[in-house]
Amino acid sequence: MRVRKRAAMTQAEDQDQVGATGDIAVVERIIAAIGDLDVEAALALTTEDLVLEFPYRADGGERRLQGDDARKFMRALPNLFSKLPFTEVVVHGRLPSGLIVAEYRSDGLTKAGVAYPNAYVGFFEFRDGLVARWREYFDPNVITAAFS
């Protein structure tokens, strides 16, 4: 029986794998921090010029926020929610484009006491080990029901 050896990774492939592992850990940490409403811990994992994108946002707000506007949006979350834990967090890894993909669900409660169960798919782009862009898809009907 002949055993085939796995081809050795090139140095660049090895570095990409190490970078992906670190980036995946950052995605897990940022989702956990937002779920704990620890916005400052989440922001510490982002670049100063962070871009937040919400392609399905339907409440009339901006679908793309950058820099100070993105940070202001994130800092408003504790004013909107009394809890926002995320469950079923699955980080799928890095796409060939370099984006990290994650799926997660919230089991939140608004400050008004309204349930906020939503499902998300997030795409995370990194620069220098920090999240530079976070594009999030979610059910806008859940937001409308929770905040109307």
Number of C-alpha atoms within 10 A of each C-alpha: 3 4 5 6 6 6 6 8 10 9 9 9 11 12 12 14 14 12 16 20 13 14 24 20 12 20 26 15 15 21 19 19 20 22 20 17 22 16 18 13 15 23 20 12 19 23 17 16 16 23 21 23 20 18 14 13 19 14 13 6 9 13 14 15 19 17 15 13 16 18 21 12 12 18 18 12 17 17 10 14 18 17 21 24 19 22 15 10 16 13 18 11 16 21 11 7 7 14 18 22 21 21 18 18 20 19 15 20 18 18 14 11 12 14 19 20 17 17 17 16 16 21 21 22 22 22 11 10 15 20 25 20 21 22 17 19 17 18 14 15 13 14 16 12 11 16 14 6
